[in-house]
Amino acid sequence: MDVITHFLVPYIILAAIGSKNKLAGAFGGISLDFDTIFVAPLDNIFVALTGILAPQLFILAHRGITHSFIFALITSTIFLYILSRKQVNEFISTIIRRDISVKFTKTTIAIAYFGALIHLFLDFLTTKGIPLVYPFSITRYAAEIYPAINIIITIVAVIVLFVLYLRVNESYKKIAMTVFMIILVSFGCIMAYEKSKTLEAEATALNGNYSHIATYPTQNMFVWDIVEHDAENTSYKVSEYNTLNNQKSNIKIYKTPLIEKGSYSSAQIAIKAANGRPDVQKFKFNSYYVLVDAKYNSGKWNITYYDILSSWTERSLTVSIPSK
């Protein structure tokens, strides 16, 4: 979800129950996404420096280390502490011309964590999801109902935030917040239904070697990306399914691994060596389905990893492994 939605949802929930610490919850809600400023820009440096000592630190990326139950508490607490400092508060308040003062107490820490948990839940509903139980596991958990950013929801969120910023009657603000929550929940319900409808239609159409199917949302709630693959994860069929006319389109077939020139056994050894590299693990962490092409040239293997759906980062990664 976008950062404004992450701000609004805990704020609206806390406002509905009459909490006086709405801003603490809202700030907790946006705290996790500051990894794009303070963590993600450093991830390549960490990958290079910790490749041997701590390979799993490739999770230092957006929707990585901060997006887990444990580190969400740490992140939201630190974020709240910083914003509760008088100098920081006065600086921000001067810029936006609104009082955003928050206190750093046990109560506000808990409320900020509540906002962070709302953040985790919202991101869980989106495509790619989050590593909820890191550092115990780097597995991402995702309901794959909303796209990572829904343009319509983001536009509505911006409008609602602007209404909250204005010095208008409280009744207008309540109406704006209510409308936003109705739209957010309604979109989720519709997309959950359309997802189940897509899965049901496509599951009955499985044929040949394809035995597994998954669906992923797009910006159009009635158009879903479909991925079918075999039990060995060597053959994939990617397509789009329109639930309004029950039609499949843009069908593409992929095979992996594709090996050029050198021997199959040598290629497998090179792929296994490449799979252990932190940059490759980071690429896999940020991708949906990673396929492999291996090309032998001048005593080395060029191993290319690519995502058959839109990746969070680059669409492909190539590494060179000396032939053995």
BARO-215760 format. One record per residue (C-alpha): residue number from 1; residue in three letters; x, z, y. Coordinates in steps of 0.05 Angstrom, whole numbers, plus 5000, padded with zeros to 4 digits. Each point is the difference from the previous one (the first is absolute). Layout:
<recs>
REC, num, residu, u, w, v
REC, NUM, ALA, X, Z, Y
...
</recs>
This chain:
<recs>
REC, num, residu, u, w, v
REC, 1, MET, 5000, 5000, 5000
REC, 2, ASP, 5021, 4991, 5072
REC, 3, VAL, 5028, 5059, 5039
REC, 4, ILE, 4939, 5006, 5045
REC, 5, THR, 4953, 5008, 4941
REC, 6, HIS, 5047, 5053, 4973
REC, 7, PHE, 4992, 5036, 5066
REC, 8, LEU, 4925, 4993, 5006
REC, 9, VAL, 4975, 5019, 4931
REC, 10, PRO, 5028, 5072, 4998
REC, 11, TYR, 4982, 5007, 5074
REC, 12, ILE, 4928, 4980, 4987
REC, 13, ILE, 4993, 5044, 4938
REC, 14, LEU, 5027, 5061, 5037
REC, 15, ALA, 4956, 4984, 5060
REC, 16, ALA, 4940, 4998, 4954
REC, 17, ILE, 5013, 5070, 4974
REC, 18, GLY, 5015, 5027, 5069
REC, 19, SER, 5074, 5012, 4993
REC, 20, LYS, 5040, 5016, 5062
REC, 21, ASN, 5062, 4970, 4970
REC, 22, LYS, 4978, 4927, 4995
REC, 23, LEU, 5065, 4975, 5030
REC, 24, ALA, 5043, 5038, 4950
REC, 25, GLY, 4963, 4965, 4943
REC, 26, ALA, 5003, 4933, 5035
REC, 27, PHE, 5075, 5007, 5012
REC, 28, GLY, 5009, 5019, 4927
REC, 29, GLY, 4962, 4938, 4983
REC, 30, ILE, 5048, 4954, 5036
REC, 31, SER, 5064, 5039, 4984
REC, 32, LEU, 5014, 4965, 4934
REC, 33, ASP, 5002, 4931, 5031
REC, 34, PHE, 5057, 5019, 5046
REC, 35, ASP, 5044, 4982, 4940
REC, 36, THR, 4997, 4929, 5030
REC, 37, ILE, 5040, 5027, 5059
REC, 38, PHE, 5046, 5054, 4971
REC, 39, VAL, 5007, 4982, 4926
REC, 40, ALA, 4988, 4926, 4985
REC, 41, PRO, 5053, 4975, 5050
REC, 42, LEU, 5052, 5040, 4961
REC, 43, ASP, 4979, 4980, 4930
REC, 44, ASN, 5051, 4944, 4992
REC, 45, ILE, 5055, 5048, 5021
REC, 46, PHE, 4977, 5053, 4951
REC, 47, VAL, 4994, 4948, 4945
REC, 48, ALA, 5072, 4979, 5011
REC, 49, LEU, 5028, 5071, 5005
REC, 50, THR, 4961, 5032, 4944
REC, 51, GLY, 4998, 4944, 4949
REC, 52, ILE, 5042, 5040, 4951
REC, 53, LEU, 4986, 5073, 5018
REC, 54, ALA, 4925, 4997, 5012
REC, 55, PRO, 4970, 4932, 4982
REC, 56, GLN, 4928, 5023, 5010
REC, 57, LEU, 5012, 5008, 5074
REC, 58, PHE, 4979, 4927, 5006
REC, 59, ILE, 4932, 5033, 5010
REC, 60, LEU, 5022, 5012, 5072
REC, 61, ALA, 4952, 4947, 5024
REC, 62, HIS, 4931, 4995, 5031
REC, 63, ARG, 4949, 5034, 4955
REC, 64, GLY, 5058, 5030, 4962
REC, 65, ILE, 5027, 5070, 5002
REC, 66, THR, 4952, 5027, 5053
REC, 67, HIS, 4939, 4977, 4962
REC, 68, SER, 4998, 5053, 4946
REC, 69, PHE, 4965, 5067, 4995
REC, 70, ILE, 5065, 5039, 5008
REC, 71, PHE, 5033, 4961, 5056
REC, 72, ALA, 4935, 4990, 5037
REC, 73, LEU, 5000, 5075, 5012
REC, 74, ILE, 5072, 4999, 5024
REC, 75, THR, 4989, 4939, 5044
REC, 76, SER, 4936, 5024, 5032
REC, 77, THR, 5030, 5069, 5014
REC, 78, ILE, 5062, 4972, 5033
REC, 79, PHE, 4958, 4951, 5040
REC, 80, LEU, 4953, 5056, 5024
REC, 81, TYR, 5059, 5044, 5019
REC, 82, ILE, 5030, 4944, 5042
REC, 83, LEU, 4934, 4986, 5036
REC, 84, SER, 4988, 5074, 5012
REC, 85, ARG, 5064, 5005, 5041
REC, 86, LYS, 4984, 5008, 5073
REC, 87, GLN, 5048, 4947, 5024
REC, 88, VAL, 4975, 4948, 4951
REC, 89, ASN, 4928, 5016, 5014
REC, 90, GLU, 5008, 4996, 5075
REC, 91, PHE, 5037, 4934, 4995
REC, 92, ILE, 4947, 4967, 4957
REC, 93, SER, 4943, 5030, 5041
REC, 94, THR, 5030, 4973, 5064
REC, 95, ILE, 5003, 4930, 4970
REC, 96, ILE, 4929, 4997, 4972
REC, 97, ARG, 4970, 5046, 5053
REC, 98, ARG, 4965, 5043, 4949
REC, 99, ASP, 5014, 5070, 4974
REC, 100, ILE, 5023, 4995, 4928
REC, 101, SER, 5026, 5070, 4993
REC, 102, VAL, 5001, 5029, 4929
REC, 103, LYS, 5024, 5066, 4974
REC, 104, PHE, 5048, 5011, 4942
REC, 105, THR, 4967, 5053, 4957
REC, 106, LYS, 4982, 5009, 4927
REC, 107, THR, 4930, 4975, 5015
REC, 108, THR, 5023, 4937, 5036
REC, 109, ILE, 5052, 4986, 4946
REC, 110, ALA, 4945, 5002, 4948
REC, 111, ILE, 4955, 4955, 5042
REC, 112, ALA, 5057, 4951, 5012
REC, 113, TYR, 5011, 4998, 4925
REC, 114, PHE, 4926, 4987, 4992
REC, 115, GLY, 5008, 4940, 5046
REC, 116, ALA, 5060, 4977, 4958
REC, 117, LEU, 4958, 5006, 4936
REC, 118, ILE, 4946, 4957, 5032
REC, 119, HIS, 5055, 4950, 5015
REC, 120, LEU, 5022, 5000, 4927
REC, 121, PHE, 4928, 4990, 4977
REC, 122, LEU, 4989, 4941, 5048
REC, 123, ASP, 5065, 4967, 4979
REC, 124, PHE, 4982, 5012, 4927
REC, 125, LEU, 4938, 4958, 5011
REC, 126, THR, 5041, 4942, 5026
REC, 127, THR, 5041, 4948, 4964
REC, 128, LYS, 5070, 5022, 4975
REC, 129, GLY, 4982, 5073, 5007
REC, 130, ILE, 5049, 5058, 5004
REC, 131, PRO, 5048, 5041, 4956
REC, 132, LEU, 4956, 5062, 5000
REC, 133, VAL, 5043, 5043, 4954
REC, 134, TYR, 5070, 4982, 5025
REC, 135, PRO, 5054, 5026, 4986
REC, 136, PHE, 4972, 5010, 4929
REC, 137, SER, 4982, 4926, 4995
REC, 138, ILE, 5006, 4938, 5044
REC, 139, THR, 4937, 4970, 4970
REC, 140, ARG, 4952, 4975, 5053
REC, 141, TYR, 4927, 5018, 4994
REC, 142, ALA, 4948, 4954, 5031
REC, 143, ALA, 4926, 4986, 4995
REC, 144, GLU, 5011, 4930, 5029
REC, 145, ILE, 4935, 5000, 5039
REC, 146, TYR, 5021, 4988, 5072
REC, 147, PRO, 5057, 4955, 5021
REC, 148, ALA, 5059, 5038, 5030
REC, 149, ILE, 4974, 4983, 5069
REC, 150, ASN, 4929, 4977, 5011
REC, 151, ILE, 4997, 4962, 5065
REC, 152, ILE, 4926, 5016, 5014
REC, 153, ILE, 5009, 5074, 4988
REC, 154, THR, 5062, 5001, 5043
REC, 155, ILE, 4964, 4967, 5058
REC, 156, VAL, 4942, 5049, 4995
REC, 157, ALA, 5049, 5058, 4996
REC, 158, VAL, 5034, 4977, 5065
REC, 159, ILE, 4933, 4996, 5035
REC, 160, VAL, 4980, 5070, 4976
REC, 161, LEU, 5067, 5030, 5021
REC, 162, PHE, 4990, 4969, 5069
REC, 163, VAL, 4931, 5032, 5005
REC, 164, LEU, 5029, 5068, 4981
REC, 165, TYR, 5054, 4990, 5054
REC, 166, LEU, 4949, 4986, 5054
REC, 167, ARG, 4968, 5057, 5039
REC, 168, VAL, 4929, 4984, 4978
REC, 169, ASN, 4942, 5042, 4975
REC, 170, GLU, 5014, 5033, 4933
REC, 171, SER, 4938, 4968, 4970
REC, 172, TYR, 5032, 4931, 5007
REC, 173, LYS, 5063, 5024, 4966
REC, 174, LYS, 4959, 5028, 4942
REC, 175, ILE, 4963, 4934, 4993
REC, 176, ALA, 5066, 4962, 4999
REC, 177, MET, 5030, 5046, 4947
REC, 178, THR, 4937, 4996, 4958
REC, 179, VAL, 4998, 4924, 5003
REC, 180, PHE, 5073, 4996, 4981
REC, 181, MET, 4991, 5044, 4938
REC, 182, ILE, 4938, 4961, 4979
REC, 183, ILE, 5039, 4934, 5005
REC, 184, LEU, 5061, 5029, 4963
REC, 185, VAL, 4959, 5028, 4943
REC, 186, SER, 4954, 4940, 4996
REC, 187, PHE, 5059, 4952, 4995
REC, 188, GLY, 5029, 5043, 4945
REC, 189, CYS, 4935, 5001, 4960
REC, 190, ILE, 4989, 4925, 5007
REC, 191, MET, 5072, 4985, 4980
REC, 192, ALA, 4997, 5047, 4940
REC, 193, TYR, 4937, 4965, 4977
REC, 194, GLU, 5031, 4931, 5010
REC, 195, LYS, 5062, 5022, 4963
REC, 196, SER, 4960, 5023, 4940
REC, 197, LYS, 4959, 4936, 5003
REC, 198, THR, 5064, 4958, 5000
REC, 199, LEU, 5030, 5039, 4941
REC, 200, GLU, 4936, 4993, 4960
REC, 201, ALA, 4996, 4925, 5012
REC, 202, GLU, 5073, 4986, 4986
REC, 203, ALA, 5006, 5046, 4940
REC, 204, THR, 4949, 4958, 4962
REC, 205, ALA, 5041, 4937, 5018
REC, 206, LEU, 5066, 5024, 4971
REC, 207, ASN, 5027, 4950, 4951
REC, 208, GLY, 5064, 4975, 4967
REC, 209, ASN, 5059, 5048, 5003
REC, 210, TYR, 4974, 5038, 5060
REC, 211, SER, 4976, 5069, 4981
REC, 212, HIS, 5008, 5041, 5065
REC, 213, ILE, 4966, 4991, 5067
REC, 214, ALA, 5004, 5033, 5068
REC, 215, THR, 4968, 4987, 5068
REC, 216, TYR, 5027, 5009, 5070
REC, 217, PRO, 4962, 5000, 5067
REC, 218, THR, 5010, 4949, 5056
REC, 219, GLN, 4976, 5001, 5072
REC, 220, ASN, 4936, 4968, 4975
REC, 221, MET, 4961, 5053, 4961
REC, 222, PHE, 4969, 4945, 4958
REC, 223, VAL, 5066, 4966, 4981
REC, 224, TRP, 5046, 5035, 4950
REC, 225, ASP, 5068, 4984, 4973
REC, 226, ILE, 5000, 4998, 4924
REC, 227, VAL, 5061, 5010, 4955
REC, 228, GLU, 4995, 4988, 4925
REC, 229, HIS, 5060, 5009, 4954
REC, 230, ASP, 5017, 5006, 4926
REC, 231, ALA, 5019, 5063, 4963
REC, 232, GLU, 5074, 4983, 5004
REC, 233, ASN, 4999, 4990, 5076
REC, 234, THR, 5031, 4931, 4993
REC, 235, SER, 4943, 4956, 5023
REC, 236, TYR, 4956, 5009, 5062
REC, 237, LYS, 4941, 4965, 5029
REC, 238, VAL, 4984, 5013, 5074
REC, 239, SER, 4936, 4977, 5033
REC, 240, GLU, 4947, 5017, 5052
REC, 241, TYR, 4929, 5019, 4983
REC, 242, ASN, 4942, 4993, 5049
REC, 243, THR, 4943, 5048, 4983
REC, 244, LEU, 4950, 4964, 5043
REC, 245, ASN, 5002, 4935, 4961
REC, 246, ASN, 5032, 5028, 4936
REC, 247, GLN, 5056, 4948, 5003
REC, 248, LYS, 5074, 5004, 4984
REC, 249, SER, 5051, 4960, 5040
REC, 250, ASN, 5074, 4992, 5015
REC, 251, ILE, 5021, 5011, 4928
REC, 252, LYS, 5076, 5005, 4989
REC, 253, ILE, 5039, 5013, 4935
REC, 254, TYR, 5066, 5038, 4998
REC, 255, LYS, 5049, 5012, 4943
REC, 256, THR, 5055, 5052, 4998
REC, 257, PRO, 5058, 5003, 4990
REC, 258, LEU, 5020, 4929, 5016
REC, 259, ILE, 5072, 4987, 4978
REC, 260, GLU, 5041, 4941, 5023
REC, 261, LYS, 5065, 4977, 4968
REC, 262, GLY, 5033, 5062, 4968
REC, 263, SER, 4980, 5031, 4934
REC, 264, TYR, 4938, 5044, 4992
REC, 265, SER, 5038, 5060, 4975
REC, 266, SER, 5050, 4997, 5058
REC, 267, ALA, 4943, 4994, 5049
REC, 268, GLN, 4965, 5061, 4971
REC, 269, ILE, 5064, 5041, 5008
REC, 270, ALA, 5006, 4977, 5073
REC, 271, ILE, 4926, 5016, 5014
REC, 272, LYS, 5008, 5069, 4969
REC, 273, ALA, 5060, 5013, 5045
REC, 274, ALA, 4963, 4975, 5062
REC, 275, ASN, 4940, 5043, 4984
REC, 276, GLY, 5042, 5062, 5009
REC, 277, ARG, 5019, 4984, 5072
REC, 278, PRO, 4965, 5041, 5054
REC, 279, ASP, 4984, 4939, 5042
REC, 280, VAL, 4964, 4969, 4941
REC, 281, GLN, 4963, 5065, 4985
REC, 282, LYS, 4979, 5003, 5073
REC, 283, PHE, 4974, 4929, 4997
REC, 284, LYS, 4960, 5016, 4937
REC, 285, PHE, 4973, 5063, 5033
REC, 286, ASN, 4975, 4959, 5059
REC, 287, SER, 4970, 4944, 4958
REC, 288, TYR, 4940, 4988, 4956
REC, 289, TYR, 5025, 4956, 4943
REC, 290, VAL, 5074, 4985, 4997
REC, 291, LEU, 5021, 4938, 4961
REC, 292, VAL, 5072, 4978, 4987
REC, 293, ASP, 5038, 4935, 5003
REC, 294, ALA, 5072, 4999, 4974
REC, 295, LYS, 5047, 4943, 5016
REC, 296, TYR, 5072, 4996, 4973
REC, 297, ASN, 5052, 4972, 5047
REC, 298, SER, 5077, 5005, 5001
REC, 299, GLY, 5008, 5061, 4956
REC, 300, LYS, 4943, 5040, 5029
REC, 301, TRP, 4925, 5008, 4996
REC, 302, ASN, 4957, 4994, 5061
REC, 303, ILE, 4940, 5044, 4985
REC, 304, THR, 4939, 4987, 5046
REC, 305, TYR, 4942, 5048, 5002
REC, 306, TYR, 4935, 4978, 5031
REC, 307, ASP, 4930, 5027, 5009
REC, 308, ILE, 4942, 4957, 4979
REC, 309, LEU, 4956, 5035, 5051
REC, 310, SER, 5017, 5017, 5072
REC, 311, SER, 5056, 5052, 4999
REC, 312, TRP, 5007, 5057, 5049
REC, 313, THR, 5068, 4974, 5020
REC, 314, GLU, 5035, 4935, 4986
REC, 315, ARG, 4969, 4953, 4949
REC, 316, SER, 5063, 4994, 4958
REC, 317, LEU, 5068, 5032, 4987
REC, 318, THR, 5061, 4967, 4969
REC, 319, VAL, 5060, 5038, 4972
REC, 320, SER, 5063, 4975, 4966
REC, 321, ILE, 5025, 5029, 4935
REC, 322, PRO, 5067, 4979, 4968
REC, 323, SER, 4991, 4970, 4931
REC, 324, LYS, 5023, 5042, 4941
</recs>
